[in-house]
Amino acid sequence: MTAPVGTEPFAAQDVAPAAIEGRSLSAIAWGRFKRDKTAMVSLYVLVFLLLCALFAPQISSLLGLDPYALNPGAIDPNNGGVPIGCGTPESGFFCGISWAHPFGVEPGTGRDLFARLLYGLRISLFISLSATIVTVMLGTLFGVVSGYLGGRTDAVIGRIMDLILAFPFLLIVLALSGVFTDRLTSMGVPEGNASRITYLILVFSLFGWPYLARIVRGQVLSLREREFVEAAVAMGSGTRRILFKEILPNLWAPIMIYATLTLPTYIATEAVLSFLGVGVLPPTPTFGAILADSVTYMNLIPSYLLIPGVLLAIVVVTFNLIGDSVRDALDPRAGRA
């Protein structure tokens, strides 16, 4: 029995095999990251925090709040200037909180705490992000140069890193704050918070880059013996091209991991320095300054200490979880597709 005209046996039909699509390393890492529920939740929280910091003026204006405006009607002048409803045996844990002031007000001045935390988040993220960018740039540059050139160059950069790491960071920052801010002012940086913020960024970067430089140097010592680097040398490529076109693209994973783990450290450090009075000058709000003021009223207004402390913890933990997830996603030995 013959097959109908215009048809062919099923076995004879050509079935095109499914195309096999390759995935880049970034696509593989993103796939791993998306399957991590903790990473995705942390990413959503991070985006929300960044948007709040970016649009802090608009959010405060929309709610009719001003972080610098005094609200004498929200405090009790006959009770030490604490928020109305606080400082009495009947006052609850969240005394002073109302629809007009969702997080309460600052004792003594009546400034809205919600607006001040929004602006404080904005300033803290600006300082930490700027310091992280400068740290990554310096650490990557010196680490690549030191690892590839070796010899006397490696020895000099290594001794500089050892010297910087030998200094006690917190003591140096506290001792040299006034001297360096005055020097920055004399160099043309505006006096006040502009010089303070510049000082913090420079100090964080100066003491932070050797850690990354050591990591990068170790990676470069291995990469410079690889075949693609030797091929570039054999083809007559210059040192600059080998460093930044051949070696540097293979370092983005450890650099990204270090950056995501360094940023929350800078946020916490900035809060500590502001708590100690070395950070941004009042009345500009920061997490550390708010926490330093809240300690005085801890027994009277527990929420004044709890709310900023919890928010600072959420910011730091969110960045830490993102950093851990990025490290797992970029780990070639993770054993996940």
Secondary structure as UniProt FT lines:
FT   TURN            5..6
FT   HELIX           10..12
FT   HELIX           25..35
FT   HELIX           37..54
FT   HELIX           56..62
FT   TURN            63..64
FT   TURN            67..68
FT   HELIX           72..74
FT   STRAND          75..76
FT   HELIX           77..79
FT   TURN            80..81
FT   STRAND          82..83
FT   TURN            84..85
FT   TURN            89..90
FT   TURN            93..96
FT   TURN            102..103
FT   TURN            107..109
FT   HELIX           113..149
FT   HELIX           151..166
FT   HELIX           169..186
FT   TURN            187..188
FT   TURN            191..192
FT   HELIX           193..223
FT   TURN            224..225
FT   HELIX           227..234
FT   TURN            235..236
FT   HELIX           239..241
FT   HELIX           242..247
FT   HELIX           248..251
FT   HELIX           252..275
FT   TURN            276..277
FT   TURN            282..283
FT   HELIX           287..294
FT   HELIX           295..297
FT   TURN            298..300
FT   HELIX           302..330
FT   TURN            332..333
//
